[in-house]
C-alpha cells in the first residue's frame, strides 16, 4: 500500500504529466476556456512544490503544464477569431505558398498560403486558394490574392478563396527550390505516371500530381499513408543511415542523420506529421547516442506538446497530426510488444518487422479514420502486406535515379528499369484490389464508440506489457525507438 506522505513520484511521471498538462491546456483553449495571466504568479510556488518530490508534486506539475498550454492556446485562439470579421467579404490577402500546387476534382489549381496579411492584419494559419487563372505558382512564392473569403470546415485551414485574382509579388529563386524542382523533373522524365508521382510520394509526400482515380484506389485499399508526408518515410531514411554508420561511429551516425533530417524538412516543408517525426527522431537519436532509455509515452507527449505549442491548430483538429501520432503510437507501443511475444528472444527479419509495425500503426489509426471519414478499408491488411515491404527499396532506387537523372537523363532512364518494374507491379496490385466491391465499406461510429475502442487498446497494451515482464522475469522491455 502506498503511503502518500512518503510517496516520491518518478521523474518520468512528472515529465509526462507536465507534457500532458500542456496538451490539455492547449486543447481546452479552443473552447474559449482561458486562464488569466495572473496565474503566472503562482508558478514559483508550484515549482517549489515539485522540488519537494511529494504527492503534491504530481498535482503541481500538471497545473504548471495546464497554465503554460492554456496561455499559449488562448493567445493563439484570440488571433484565429479575428478571421470571423472577413468571412463572406471581398478581401486582399498576401502570403507565401506553402505547398506544391495541384489540380482538384474540378480541374482548379489548388494551393495554400501562410504568413498571412489580410487587410493590413497579420494572422496565423493558412488559407486555401482555388483558381482557374493561368498563373505559374510554386512553393515559396510570395503572392497577393483578391477575392471572396469563405469559411471552411475543420481547423486545417482558416478560410478559402475561389476564383481569385492572383498577383505574383516575388518568385522563390532559392537554390534549394531549384534543386528540388530539378529532382522532381528527373523523376518525371524517367518514370511514367502514376509511378513517378508514387515514388515522389514515398520520398517527400508529393501527392498533388497523382491521378484522381489512382488516389481514390489508394484510399479504398488503405494505402494513402504511404504517399503522405509522414514520419514513416523519414524513419526509413534514418534507420538506413543508422544501419550503415552505427558500426563506424555513433557521432557520425547522429551528425549525418541530423543533416538528412534538415534536408528532408527543406524539401517537404513543415507539415505537422514531419515536425512530429523530426522532433521524436531527433530526441531518440540523442538518447541512443548518450546511452539513455526514453519512455515511449513521454516521447509521444513530447512531440505532441512541442508541435502543438508551435501551432495550436494541430491539436484543435488537424486530421494529419492526429493520424501521425496515432500511427506512431502503434509503432512504438504495440509493435515492440508483439515482436517480443511472437519472436521471444529472437530478432525478426526486416520483412516481418516491417509488417508488424505497419499493422500496429493501422490498429491505432483505423478507429480515428472511421470516426472522421466513416469508411473502413477491409482489404487494407492484404494491400499493406503486398505493397509496404517494397517501399524501402523503392525509396532508395528512386532517390538514386533522381540524383543521377539530374546529371544524365539517359543514364537515369536505363537505371530506372528495375524501379519501373517494381512500381508497375505495385500499381497493378492497387488497381486490382480496389476493383473489389467489398474492399471498402461504410461504417458509422459515434465518438463514445471510438473512446471504448481506444480504452480496450490501452487495456490490451497493459496486459501485453505484463506478459512480457513476466516472461523477462520482471525486466521492462527495451523500447527500440529507431
C-alpha positions as CSV (number, residue, x, y, z in Angstrom):
1,X,0.0,0.0,0.0
2,X,1.3,3.5,-0.9
3,X,1.9,5.9,2.0
4,X,1.1,9.2,0.5
5,X,3.3,11.1,2.9
6,X,6.3,9.2,1.7
7,X,5.3,8.9,-2.0
8,X,8.0,10.2,-4.3
9,X,6.9,10.3,-7.9
10,X,9.4,9.3,-10.5
11,X,10.9,11.9,-12.8
12,X,9.5,10.3,-15.9
13,X,6.0,10.6,-14.4
14,X,6.4,14.3,-13.6
15,X,7.7,15.0,-17.1
16,X,4.9,13.0,-18.6
17,X,2.3,14.9,-16.6
18,X,3.9,18.3,-17.4
19,X,3.7,17.5,-21.2
20,X,0.1,16.1,-20.8
21,X,-0.9,19.2,-19.0
22,X,0.5,21.4,-21.8
23,X,-1.5,19.4,-24.4
24,X,-4.7,19.6,-22.3
25,X,-4.3,23.3,-21.6
26,X,-3.9,23.9,-25.3
27,X,-6.9,21.8,-26.2
28,X,-9.4,23.4,-23.9
29,X,-8.4,26.9,-25.1
30,X,-10.2,26.0,-28.3
31,X,-13.5,26.3,-26.4
32,X,-12.5,29.7,-25.0
33,X,-11.7,28.3,-21.6
34,X,-9.0,30.7,-20.8
35,X,-6.9,31.1,-17.6
36,X,-5.7,34.5,-16.5
37,X,-2.1,35.6,-17.0
38,X,-2.2,36.3,-13.2
39,X,-1.7,32.5,-12.7
40,X,1.9,33.0,-13.7
41,X,2.5,34.5,-10.2
42,X,1.9,31.0,-8.7
43,X,4.5,29.3,-11.0
44,X,7.4,29.8,-8.5
45,X,5.2,28.3,-5.7
46,X,4.2,25.4,-7.8
47,X,7.8,24.8,-8.9
48,X,8.8,24.7,-5.2
49,X,6.2,22.0,-4.5
50,X,7.5,20.0,-7.4
51,X,11.0,20.2,-6.0
52,X,9.9,18.7,-2.7
53,X,9.0,15.5,-4.7
54,X,5.9,14.7,-2.6
55,X,2.4,13.7,-3.8
56,X,1.7,17.4,-4.2
57,X,4.3,17.5,-7.0
58,X,2.0,15.4,-9.2
59,X,-0.8,17.9,-9.0
60,X,1.6,20.9,-9.2
61,X,3.4,19.8,-12.3
62,X,0.0,19.1,-14.0
63,X,-1.2,22.6,-13.1
64,X,2.1,24.1,-14.5
65,X,1.5,22.3,-17.8
66,X,-2.1,23.5,-17.9
67,X,-1.1,27.1,-17.3
68,X,1.6,27.1,-20.0
69,X,-0.5,25.3,-22.6
70,X,-3.6,27.4,-21.9
71,X,-1.9,30.8,-22.0
72,X,-0.3,29.9,-25.4
73,X,-3.6,28.5,-26.7
74,X,-5.8,31.4,-25.5
75,X,-3.4,34.0,-27.2
76,X,-3.5,32.0,-30.4
77,X,-7.2,31.4,-30.3
78,X,-8.0,35.1,-30.0
79,X,-5.9,35.7,-33.2
80,X,-7.9,33.0,-35.0
81,X,-11.2,34.6,-34.0
82,X,-10.1,37.7,-36.0
83,X,-10.8,35.8,-39.2
84,X,-14.6,36.0,-38.5
85,X,-14.8,39.6,-39.5
86,X,-13.6,38.8,-43.0
87,X,-15.9,35.9,-43.9
88,X,-18.2,36.4,-46.9
89,X,-16.4,39.6,-47.8
90,X,-14.1,40.5,-50.7
91,X,-10.6,40.7,-49.2
92,X,-7.0,41.1,-50.3
93,X,-4.6,38.5,-48.8
94,X,-0.8,38.4,-49.2
95,X,1.2,35.3,-48.1
96,X,3.7,32.7,-49.0
97,X,2.8,29.5,-50.9
98,X,3.4,26.6,-48.5
99,X,2.8,23.5,-50.7
100,X,3.1,22.3,-54.2
101,X,0.1,23.4,-56.3
102,X,-2.0,20.7,-57.8
103,X,-5.4,20.1,-59.5
104,X,-8.6,19.3,-57.6
105,X,-11.6,17.3,-58.9
106,X,-12.9,20.5,-60.7
107,X,-9.6,20.9,-62.5
108,X,-8.8,24.0,-60.5
109,X,-5.3,24.9,-59.4
110,X,-5.3,24.5,-55.6
111,X,-2.7,25.5,-53.1
112,X,-2.3,27.1,-49.6
113,X,-0.7,30.3,-48.4
114,X,0.5,31.2,-44.9
115,X,2.4,34.1,-43.3
116,X,-0.8,35.9,-44.0
117,X,-1.7,39.6,-44.1
118,X,-5.4,40.3,-44.6
119,X,-6.4,43.9,-44.9
120,X,-3.2,45.0,-43.2
121,X,-3.7,42.5,-40.3
122,X,-1.1,39.8,-39.8
123,X,-2.8,36.5,-38.8
124,X,-1.6,32.9,-38.2
125,X,-2.8,29.8,-40.0
126,X,-3.2,29.3,-43.7
127,X,-5.8,30.0,-46.5
128,X,-6.7,27.7,-49.4
129,X,-6.7,29.2,-52.8
130,X,-8.6,27.6,-55.8
131,X,-8.1,29.2,-59.1
132,X,-8.5,28.8,-62.9
133,X,-6.2,31.8,-63.6
134,X,-3.2,31.0,-65.8
135,X,-0.6,31.9,-63.2
136,X,2.5,29.8,-62.6
137,X,2.8,29.4,-58.9
138,X,5.3,27.3,-57.0
139,X,6.1,26.6,-53.3
140,X,7.8,29.6,-51.6
141,X,6.4,32.3,-54.0
142,X,5.0,35.4,-52.4
143,X,1.6,36.3,-53.8
144,X,-1.3,38.7,-53.4
145,X,-4.8,37.2,-53.7
146,X,-8.0,39.1,-54.0
147,X,-11.5,37.5,-53.8
148,X,-14.4,36.5,-51.7
149,X,-13.2,34.9,-48.4
150,X,-15.3,31.9,-47.2
151,X,-15.1,29.7,-44.1
152,X,-14.0,26.1,-44.3
153,X,-14.8,23.0,-42.2
154,X,-12.2,22.0,-39.6
155,X,-9.0,23.6,-38.4
156,X,-6.6,22.6,-41.2
157,X,-7.2,25.9,-42.9
158,X,-8.8,29.1,-41.7
159,X,-10.6,30.0,-44.9
160,X,-10.8,29.7,-48.7
161,X,-10.8,31.9,-51.7
162,X,-12.1,30.6,-55.0
163,X,-11.7,32.2,-58.5
164,X,-9.5,35.0,-57.1
165,X,-7.2,37.4,-58.9
166,X,-3.6,36.3,-58.2
167,X,-0.7,38.7,-58.5
168,X,2.9,37.4,-58.2
169,X,4.8,39.7,-55.8
170,X,8.1,37.7,-55.6
171,X,9.2,34.4,-57.1
172,X,11.1,31.9,-54.9
173,X,14.5,31.7,-56.6
174,X,16.3,29.9,-53.8
175,X,18.9,27.3,-54.8
176,X,17.1,24.7,-52.6
177,X,13.9,25.1,-54.6
178,X,15.7,24.9,-57.9
179,X,17.4,21.7,-56.9
180,X,14.1,20.3,-55.6
181,X,12.3,21.1,-58.8
182,X,15.2,19.6,-60.9
183,X,15.0,16.4,-58.8
184,X,11.2,16.2,-59.4
185,X,11.8,16.8,-63.2
186,X,14.3,14.0,-63.2
187,X,11.9,11.5,-61.6
188,X,9.1,12.5,-64.0
189,X,11.4,12.1,-67.0
190,X,12.5,8.6,-66.1
191,X,9.2,7.1,-64.9
192,X,5.6,7.2,-66.3
193,X,2.5,8.1,-64.3
194,X,1.3,7.2,-61.8
195,X,4.7,5.5,-60.9
196,X,6.6,8.8,-60.9
197,X,4.2,10.6,-58.5
198,X,4.0,7.5,-56.4
199,X,7.8,7.5,-56.0
200,X,7.8,11.2,-55.1
201,X,5.0,10.4,-52.6
202,X,7.3,7.8,-50.9
203,X,10.2,10.2,-50.8
204,X,8.8,13.6,-50.0
205,X,5.0,13.2,-49.7
206,X,4.3,14.9,-53.0
207,X,0.8,13.7,-53.9
208,X,-0.7,16.6,-55.8
209,X,0.1,15.3,-59.2
210,X,-1.3,11.8,-58.7
211,X,-4.2,11.0,-61.0
212,X,-7.5,11.3,-59.1
213,X,-8.7,7.8,-59.9
214,X,-5.5,6.3,-58.6
215,X,-5.7,8.4,-55.4
216,X,-9.2,7.0,-54.9
217,X,-7.9,3.5,-55.4
218,X,-5.2,4.1,-52.8
219,X,-7.8,5.3,-50.4
220,X,-10.0,2.2,-51.0
221,X,-7.2,-0.2,-50.3
222,X,-5.9,1.7,-47.2
223,X,-2.6,2.8,-48.6
224,X,-2.8,6.6,-48.6
225,X,-0.5,6.7,-45.6
226,X,2.5,5.7,-47.8
227,X,2.1,8.8,-50.0
228,X,1.6,11.2,-47.2
229,X,4.3,13.4,-45.7
230,X,4.5,11.3,-42.6
231,X,7.2,10.1,-40.2
232,X,7.3,6.8,-42.0
233,X,9.4,7.8,-44.9
234,X,11.8,9.8,-42.7
235,X,12.1,6.9,-40.3
236,X,13.1,4.6,-43.1
237,X,15.8,7.0,-44.2
238,X,17.2,7.4,-40.7
239,X,17.2,3.7,-40.0
240,X,19.1,3.1,-43.2
241,X,21.7,5.7,-42.2
242,X,21.9,4.2,-38.7
243,X,22.4,0.7,-40.0
244,X,25.3,1.9,-42.2
245,X,27.1,4.2,-39.8
246,X,26.5,2.9,-36.3
247,X,29.3,0.3,-36.5
248,X,31.7,3.0,-37.7
249,X,31.0,5.9,-35.4
250,X,28.0,6.9,-33.2
251,X,28.9,10.6,-33.7
252,X,28.9,10.3,-37.5
253,X,25.6,8.5,-37.3
254,X,23.9,11.2,-35.3
255,X,25.6,14.1,-37.3
256,X,24.7,12.7,-40.7
257,X,21.1,11.8,-39.5
258,X,20.5,15.4,-38.4
259,X,21.9,16.7,-41.7
260,X,19.5,14.4,-43.5
261,X,16.5,15.5,-41.4
262,X,17.3,19.1,-42.0
263,X,17.4,18.5,-45.8
264,X,14.2,16.5,-45.6
265,X,12.5,19.4,-43.9
266,X,13.7,21.8,-46.6
267,X,12.3,19.5,-49.3
268,X,9.0,18.5,-47.8
269,X,8.1,21.6,-45.8
270,X,6.9,22.0,-42.2
271,X,3.9,19.7,-42.2
272,X,2.6,18.6,-38.7
273,X,3.5,15.0,-39.3
274,X,7.0,15.8,-40.4
275,X,7.6,18.1,-37.5
276,X,6.4,15.3,-35.2
277,X,8.8,12.9,-36.9
278,X,11.8,15.2,-36.8
279,X,11.3,16.1,-33.1
280,X,10.8,12.5,-31.9
281,X,13.5,11.1,-34.2
282,X,15.9,13.8,-33.0
283,X,15.4,13.0,-29.3
284,X,15.6,9.3,-30.0
285,X,18.9,9.7,-31.7
286,X,20.3,11.8,-28.9
287,X,19.1,9.3,-26.3
288,X,20.7,6.5,-28.3
289,X,24.0,8.5,-28.6
290,X,24.2,9.1,-24.9
291,X,23.1,5.6,-24.0
292,X,19.8,6.6,-22.3
293,X,16.5,4.9,-22.4
294,X,13.5,7.0,-23.4
295,X,10.0,6.2,-22.2
296,X,7.9,5.9,-25.3
297,X,4.8,7.5,-23.8
298,X,6.8,10.6,-22.7
299,X,8.3,10.8,-26.2
300,X,4.8,10.8,-27.7
301,X,3.7,13.6,-25.4
302,X,7.0,15.5,-26.0
303,X,6.4,15.6,-29.8
304,X,2.7,16.4,-29.3
305,X,3.3,19.3,-26.9
306,X,6.2,20.9,-28.9
307,X,4.3,20.8,-32.2
308,X,1.0,22.0,-30.6
309,X,2.8,24.9,-28.8
310,X,4.2,25.9,-32.2
311,X,0.8,25.7,-33.8
312,X,-2.2,25.0,-31.6
313,X,-4.3,24.4,-34.7
314,X,-2.8,20.9,-34.8
315,X,-4.3,19.8,-31.5
316,X,-7.6,21.6,-32.2
317,X,-8.4,19.2,-35.0
318,X,-5.7,18.6,-37.7
319,X,-6.5,15.2,-39.0
320,X,-3.0,14.6,-40.3
321,X,-1.5,15.5,-36.9
322,X,-3.7,13.1,-35.1
323,X,-3.2,10.3,-37.6
324,X,0.5,10.8,-37.4
325,X,0.6,10.5,-33.6
326,X,-1.8,7.5,-33.5
327,X,0.2,5.6,-36.1
328,X,3.4,6.4,-34.4
329,X,1.9,5.3,-31.0
330,X,1.1,2.0,-32.6
331,X,4.6,1.6,-33.9
332,X,6.4,2.3,-30.7
333,X,3.9,0.9,-28.2
334,X,2.2,-2.1,-29.8
335,X,4.8,-3.3,-32.3
336,X,7.7,-3.9,-29.8
337,X,5.3,-5.9,-27.5
338,X,4.0,-8.0,-30.5
339,X,7.6,-8.6,-31.6
340,X,8.7,-9.9,-28.2
341,X,5.6,-12.1,-27.8
342,X,5.9,-13.6,-31.3
343,X,9.6,-14.0,-31.7
344,X,10.6,-14.1,-28.0
345,X,14.4,-13.5,-27.7
346,X,14.9,-13.9,-31.5
347,X,15.3,-10.9,-33.7
348,X,12.7,-10.7,-36.5
349,X,13.7,-10.3,-40.1
350,X,13.3,-6.9,-41.8
351,X,10.1,-8.0,-43.7
352,X,8.5,-9.4,-40.5
353,X,9.4,-6.2,-38.6
354,X,8.0,-4.0,-41.3
355,X,4.7,-5.9,-41.4
356,X,4.3,-5.9,-37.6
357,X,4.9,-2.1,-37.5
358,X,2.5,-1.4,-40.4
359,X,-0.3,-3.5,-38.8
360,X,0.4,-1.9,-35.4
361,X,0.2,1.6,-36.8
362,X,-3.1,0.7,-38.6
363,X,-4.6,-0.8,-35.4
364,X,-4.2,2.6,-33.7
365,X,-5.1,4.8,-36.7
366,X,-8.2,2.9,-38.1
367,X,-10.7,3.9,-35.3
368,X,-9.9,7.6,-35.8
369,X,-10.2,7.1,-39.6
370,X,-13.6,5.6,-39.2
371,X,-14.7,8.4,-36.9
372,X,-13.6,11.1,-39.4
373,X,-14.3,9.6,-42.8
374,X,-17.0,6.9,-42.0
375,X,-15.2,4.3,-44.1
376,X,-13.2,1.2,-43.4
377,X,-10.8,-0.5,-45.8
378,X,-11.5,-4.2,-45.3
379,X,-8.7,-5.1,-47.7
380,X,-6.1,-2.8,-46.1
381,X,-4.2,-5.7,-44.3
382,X,-3.7,-7.5,-47.6
383,X,-2.7,-4.5,-49.6
384,X,-0.2,-3.4,-46.9
385,X,1.4,-6.9,-46.8
386,X,1.8,-6.9,-50.6
387,X,3.0,-3.3,-51.1
388,X,4.7,-1.9,-47.9
389,X,7.7,-4.3,-47.9
390,X,8.8,-2.9,-51.2
391,X,8.8,0.7,-50.1
392,X,12.3,0.9,-48.7
393,X,13.9,-0.4,-51.9
394,X,11.7,1.8,-54.0
395,X,12.7,4.9,-52.0
396,X,16.4,4.0,-52.3
397,X,16.2,3.4,-56.1
398,X,14.0,6.5,-56.5
399,X,16.5,8.7,-54.7
400,X,19.5,7.3,-56.6
401,X,17.7,7.6,-60.0
402,X,16.5,11.1,-59.3
403,X,20.0,12.3,-58.5
404,X,21.7,10.5,-61.4
405,X,19.0,11.7,-63.8
406,X,19.7,15.3,-62.9
407,X,23.2,14.8,-64.3
408,X,22.5,12.3,-67.1
409,X,18.9,11.8,-68.1
410,X,19.8,9.0,-70.5
411,X,21.7,7.1,-67.8
412,X,18.8,7.7,-65.4
413,X,16.3,6.1,-67.9
414,X,18.4,2.9,-68.1
415,X,18.9,2.7,-64.3
416,X,15.2,3.2,-63.8
417,X,14.2,-0.1,-65.4
418,X,14.3,-2.2,-62.2
419,X,12.3,0.5,-60.3
420,X,9.8,0.8,-63.2
421,X,9.2,-2.9,-63.0
422,X,8.6,-2.8,-59.2
423,X,6.4,0.3,-59.4
424,X,4.3,-1.2,-62.2
425,X,3.6,-4.3,-60.2
426,X,2.6,-2.2,-57.2
427,X,0.3,0.0,-59.3
428,X,-1.3,-3.2,-60.7
429,X,-1.9,-4.6,-57.2
430,X,-3.5,-1.4,-56.0
431,X,-5.8,-1.1,-59.0
432,X,-6.8,-4.8,-58.9
433,X,-7.6,-4.8,-55.2
434,X,-9.5,-1.6,-55.5
435,X,-11.9,-3.1,-58.0
436,X,-13.4,-5.4,-55.4
437,X,-16.8,-4.1,-54.2
438,X,-16.2,-5.3,-50.7
439,X,-12.7,-3.6,-50.4
440,X,-14.1,-0.6,-48.6
441,X,-17.3,-0.4,-46.5
442,X,-19.2,2.5,-45.0
443,X,-19.4,2.3,-41.2
444,X,-20.8,4.8,-38.7
445,X,-19.4,5.0,-35.2
446,X,-20.0,7.7,-32.6
447,X,-17.3,9.3,-30.5
448,X,-18.0,7.2,-27.5
449,X,-17.6,4.0,-29.6
450,X,-14.2,5.2,-30.6
451,X,-13.4,6.0,-26.9
452,X,-14.2,2.5,-25.9
453,X,-12.1,1.0,-28.7
454,X,-9.1,3.1,-27.6
455,X,-9.7,2.1,-24.0
456,X,-9.7,-1.5,-25.0
457,X,-6.4,-1.0,-26.9
458,X,-4.9,0.6,-23.7
459,X,-6.0,-2.4,-21.6
460,X,-4.5,-4.7,-24.3
461,X,-1.2,-2.9,-24.1
462,X,-1.2,-3.2,-20.3
463,X,-1.9,-6.9,-20.4
464,X,0.7,-7.5,-23.1
465,X,3.3,-5.4,-21.2
466,X,2.7,-7.5,-18.0
467,X,3.0,-10.7,-20.1
468,X,6.4,-9.5,-21.4
469,X,7.6,-8.5,-18.0
470,X,6.6,-11.9,-16.6
471,X,8.5,-13.6,-19.4
472,X,11.5,-11.4,-18.9
473,X,11.4,-12.0,-15.1
474,X,10.3,-8.5,-14.2
475,X,12.6,-6.6,-16.6
476,X,10.9,-4.0,-18.7
477,X,11.0,-4.2,-22.5
478,X,13.9,-2.4,-24.2
479,X,12.0,0.1,-26.4
480,X,14.0,0.5,-29.6
481,X,12.6,3.7,-31.0
482,X,14.7,3.7,-34.2
